[in-house]
Amino acid sequence: MNRLKGVLPFLKKVAKYSIYVLAALEIIQFAVDKIESLNIPESPKIEENEQVVSE
């Protein structure tokens, strides 16, 4: 029984922080999806540089 008393608080902390980690991952995934959906056109300078490098 004493062993169980030592393990339960640890498991509670793991569960608590895993919820925080999952929430942070969801926020990051949402931000990445939003950024990808913006479809920002590349500037001509970047495209010119890519052509120079590929030659």
C-alpha positions, 0 to 999 in steps of 0.5 A, a space after each residue: 500500500 505504501 508503494 501505491 501512495 508513492 506512485 499515485 501522485 507521480 501518475 497524477 503529475 504525469 496526467 496533468 502535464 500530458 494534458 498541457 503538452 497535448 493542448 500546446 501541440 494542438 495550438 501549434 498544429 492550429 497555427 501551422 494550419 492557419 499559416 499554410 492556409 494563408 497562401 502568401 505568394 513568394 516575392 520575385 526576388 526569392 524566385 530569381 535567387 532560386 533560378 540563379 542557384 539552380 543554373 
